[in-house]
């Protein structure tokens, strides 16, 4: 059985090319790739996902188990007194082969 992990790490700066600071990190787990894609599309509504993957890919491993790309955009909210910042999200999708631990644990009993 394969499970998917979506990890999003945010970084921000006052403008593109300025000193970057690391924001938060969010990890989500899904049962199928369609749910991963739906989450990415929901989060980055307004971005063309195919274009992001074609233009912003930063890595893909040889076994196709890990795929990473970036999304950059201006962000603002009321807590920052409407002052915008340049945010870059580092998005990583990883596939994990999962086997049940229950039979192995029962052997120990």
N, C-alpha and C positions, 0 to 999 in steps of 0.2 A: 504494500500500500504506500502511496506517495502522499506526503503532506507538503504544503507550501508555506514558506515564511516570507512575509513582506516587512522589510525594515526600512524606515524612513528616518534619516538624520538631518536635522535642519541646521543651517549655518546662516549667518546674517552679517551685513556690513552697511555702513551709511550710504554707500554707492558702489556700483561695480568697480572692481580694482582696488578698493580700500581694504584696510585690515579686516580680516574675517574672524568672527567669533562663532564658537559652536553653540548651537541651541539645544534642543531636546532630541530625544530618540524615542521612536515608537516601534514596537514589534507586534505584528499581527500574524495569526496562523489561520490557514484555510485548508479545506479538504480538496478543493479543485482549482485549477488555473483560471477558470471563468470567474470565480469569486474574487481572485486576486485582481484580474483585469477590471472587474466592476468597481472594486475599491479604488483603484488608481484613477479610473475615469470619473468616479464620484468626487474624489479629492481634487483632481486637477481639471474640473469641468471648464471648458473653454479652450483647453489645450488639445491639439490634434495628437492623439497618442501615437499613431504610426509615425508622425513626423518627429516626435520626441525620441522614439526608439531608434529611428534612422539617423538622426542628427546628434543626439546627446548621449549615445551609448559610451560608457567609460570602460566597461569590461564585460567579458563573457568567458567562462572557463571552457576548457577543451571538452569536457563531458556534458556541457550544456546544463549543468546543475545550478549554476549561479549566473545571474544577469544583472548588471547595474547600469543606471543612467542618472542624469541630473535634470532637475527642473528649476529654472530661475525666473523670478518675478518680483515686482514691487508689492510689498505687503504693508498694511497699516491697520491699526485698531484704536479704539477709544482710549485704551489704557496708556497709549504712547502719545496722547494729546494730538492725535491725527498726524503725527510725524511718520512718514513712510520710511521703510528700510528695504534694502535689496536682499532677498532671501533666496538661497539655493538649497534645494532638498536633494540629498543623495539617496536614491531609491535603489534598493537591492531586493531581488526576488531569488529565493533559493528553494530548490526541491530537495526533500529529504525522503529517503526510503525508510519506512517505519515498519518494524516487525513488532508483534505483540510480546511484551515482557512477561505476561502472565504464565505461559507454559514454562519459561525458564525459572521463574520464581517458584512455581509449584514443585519443580525438581529439587529445590533446596529444602522443602518441607519434609 
